[in-house]
Amino acid sequence: MIDLYRPILAKALFPAFEAARGRPTVPLLRHLRATERATPAVLRDLRKLSVDVIREQAETSAMARRVHAAFARFQALVGAWDRVADGAYHQLMGGA
């Protein structure tokens, strides 16, 4: 059976419903779709920057150093399981 209501709902009814209530949901969703994905190069650069920022913040106090050390131990322990758990999803989405 062909789903006739889905395109009508997505293209006409939902936008009209949101506009009637004065909510900017549809433009916000368009913006999200346009900016949702970053290139692998951008993500790689962000990862490098985040490592630097986290390291800098970890050096600000004794408590921050202890928290960062505990987080690093946890990350080392769980990192391999994270790759196993998320690996199928990344393969499905086209990543490696």
C-alpha positions in Angstrom: 0.0 0.0 0.0 1.3 3.4 -0.9 1.6 5.8 2.0 -0.3 8.9 0.6 -0.4 10.8 3.9 3.3 11.0 4.6 4.2 13.5 1.8 1.0 15.5 2.5 1.8 15.7 6.2 5.5 16.5 5.6 5.0 19.1 2.8 1.7 20.8 3.7 0.0 19.9 7.0 2.9 20.0 9.4 4.3 23.3 8.1 0.9 24.9 8.1 0.2 23.6 11.7 3.5 25.0 12.9 3.1 28.3 11.1 -0.4 28.8 12.4 1.1 28.6 15.9 3.9 31.0 15.1 6.6 28.5 15.7 9.7 28.5 13.4 10.0 24.7 13.4 10.2 24.1 9.6 12.9 26.7 8.9 14.9 25.4 11.9 14.6 21.8 10.6 15.8 23.0 7.1 18.7 24.7 8.7 19.5 21.6 10.8 19.5 19.4 7.7 21.7 21.8 5.8 24.3 22.0 8.6 24.0 18.6 10.2 26.9 16.8 8.7 30.4 18.0 8.8 33.2 16.7 6.5 35.6 14.2 7.8 38.4 16.8 7.7 36.4 19.2 9.9 35.6 16.4 12.3 39.3 15.4 12.5 40.3 19.0 13.2 37.6 19.4 15.9 38.9 16.2 17.5 42.5 17.5 17.6 41.2 20.9 19.0 39.1 19.2 21.6 42.1 17.1 22.9 44.1 20.3 23.3 41.3 22.2 25.0 40.6 19.2 27.4 44.3 19.0 28.2 44.5 22.7 28.9 41.4 22.6 31.2 42.8 19.6 33.0 45.9 21.6 34.0 43.8 24.3 35.7 43.5 22.7 39.1 44.2 19.6 41.1 40.6 18.4 40.9 40.5 18.9 37.1 43.7 16.8 36.9 42.2 14.0 38.9 38.9 14.1 36.9 40.9 14.1 33.6 43.0 11.2 34.8 40.0 9.2 35.8 38.3 10.0 32.4 41.4 9.0 30.5 41.6 5.6 32.3 37.9 5.0 31.6 38.3 6.0 28.0 41.2 3.6 27.6 39.2 0.8 29.2 36.0 1.3 27.2 37.5 2.6 23.9 37.7 -0.9 22.3 34.2 -1.8 23.3 32.9 1.5 21.9 34.4 0.5 18.5 32.7 -2.9 18.7 29.3 -1.4 19.8 29.3 1.4 17.2 31.1 -0.4 14.4 28.0 -1.8 12.8 26.3 1.6 12.8 29.3 3.3 11.2 29.5 0.6 8.6 25.8 1.0 7.8 26.2 4.7 7.5 29.1 4.4 5.1 31.9 5.2 7.5 34.7 2.9 8.5 
